[in-house]
Amino acid sequence: MDYDNHSIISGALVSSLSIRKEEGRVATNECEAFRLRTNRGLLSIWVDIDTDEICLKVKRGFNQASDDFEHCINREYPFVGQRVGWSWYGRNQQGYRDVLMLAFGKAALTPQLLLLAEASRIRLLRITE
């Protein structure tokens, strides 16, 4: 996992958010995988099906316009055009990293998006005050 290299996207400008859904699922807050594309690179997030742990990989400088993920979620999660702020990992009582929180824009120190590994998929939750 690229847990330490995700700082590459810290401060980067978000250009798109997309998800790959499981066949038959319609909810935009559940997915097999999540991608955050920025001007500095691509952050890909998925769940390890054996441990239900959040996994991530960062590709530096990867900013293709096309995407093989079929569902753009820019409207539901309006972070395009904002800078990526801080990020946090959460561990469960068994020591697995099953939560990733991200902050964006002017509220760069306040988490706004939570990705939860749940039943071998990612559940996306907006965090509001």
C-alpha atoms as one frame of an Amber mdcrd trajectory, in Angstrom:
protein
   0.000   0.000   0.000   1.025   3.574  -0.642   0.038   4.870   2.803   3.066
   7.120   3.073   3.100   8.415  -0.518  -0.411   9.866  -0.494   1.172  13.169
   0.609   2.003  13.649  -3.100  -1.559  14.838  -3.621  -1.634  17.074  -0.541
  -2.318  20.608  -1.797  -3.096  19.343  -5.307  -6.068  20.651  -7.279  -8.915
  18.115  -7.648  -9.992  17.592 -11.280 -12.408  14.654 -10.871 -13.843  12.037
  -8.549 -15.039   8.711  -9.891 -16.134   5.316  -8.660 -16.382   1.793 -10.032
 -19.631   0.242  -8.894 -20.454  -3.373  -8.342 -22.811  -4.766 -10.958 -26.411
  -4.180  -9.967 -25.682  -1.450  -7.399 -27.262   1.946  -7.991 -26.247   3.936
  -4.901 -23.476   6.474  -5.533 -22.223   6.130  -1.964 -21.125   2.485  -2.348
 -18.450   1.254  -4.704 -15.723  -1.281  -5.403 -13.116   1.428  -5.934 -12.709
   5.213  -5.781 -10.420   7.551  -7.722  -9.431  11.103  -6.970  -7.681  12.710
  -9.941  -5.577  15.830  -9.351  -3.138  18.023 -11.241  -0.269  16.140  -9.508
  -1.416  12.574  -9.706  -4.082   9.973  -9.215  -5.158   8.497  -5.890  -6.799
   5.070  -6.298  -8.577   3.492  -3.330 -10.071   0.021  -2.963 -10.743  -2.563
  -0.261  -8.653  -5.659   0.411 -11.332  -8.366   0.294  -9.432 -10.568   2.763
  -9.061  -7.971   5.525 -11.657  -5.273   4.654  -8.804  -2.780   4.908  -8.587
   0.425   2.857  -5.855   0.138   0.219  -4.481   2.989  -1.823  -2.026   3.705
  -4.577  -0.713   7.017  -5.836   0.438   7.546  -9.416   2.465  10.718  -9.698
   1.791  12.935 -12.725  -1.027  10.690 -13.957  -3.683  13.058 -15.295  -5.324
  11.499 -18.342  -8.671  12.930 -19.321 -10.221   9.507 -19.934 -11.185   7.199
 -17.107 -12.163   3.542 -17.084 -14.353   4.145 -14.037 -17.869   4.536 -15.340
 -19.456   6.722 -12.689 -18.334  10.302 -12.239 -19.498  11.590  -8.846 -18.467
  15.246  -9.138 -22.044  16.430  -8.578 -22.673  14.364  -5.434 -19.266  15.203
  -3.958 -18.465  18.781  -5.085 -14.738  18.933  -4.424 -13.593  19.551  -8.028
 -11.571  22.753  -8.262 -10.609  22.595  -4.587  -7.227  21.684  -3.171  -6.703
  18.462  -1.243  -6.037  19.251   2.393  -5.235  16.939   5.231  -5.972  13.222
   5.324  -6.495  10.822   8.211  -6.563   7.046   8.627  -8.711   5.242  11.128
  -7.910   1.844  12.571 -10.443  -0.533  14.031  -9.997  -2.481  17.281  -8.236
  -5.280  15.362  -5.617  -2.906  13.955  -6.907  -2.736  10.363  -7.032   0.575
   8.505 -10.676   0.672   7.543 -11.288   4.436   7.329  -9.775   7.224   5.254
 -10.917  10.824   5.713 -10.071  13.679   3.360 -10.355  17.457   3.647 -10.621
  19.940   0.764 -10.449  23.659   0.007 -10.723  26.353   2.650 -11.692  23.765
   5.273  -8.434  21.905   4.600  -8.076  20.922   8.262 -11.652  19.664   8.655
 -12.532  16.214   7.243 -15.257  16.412   4.601 -15.235  12.978   2.972 -15.057
   9.650   4.772 -14.295   6.405   2.954 -15.247   3.387   5.041 -14.253  -0.192
   4.196 -17.406  -2.164   4.825 -18.235  -5.701   3.648 -15.460  -5.639   1.001
 -16.643  -2.372  -0.543 -16.177   1.336   0.045 -18.929   3.417   1.547 -18.581
   7.161   0.858 -19.931   9.556   3.448 -19.972  13.369   3.379 -19.010  14.896
   6.687 -20.918  18.074   7.501 -20.972  20.192  10.610
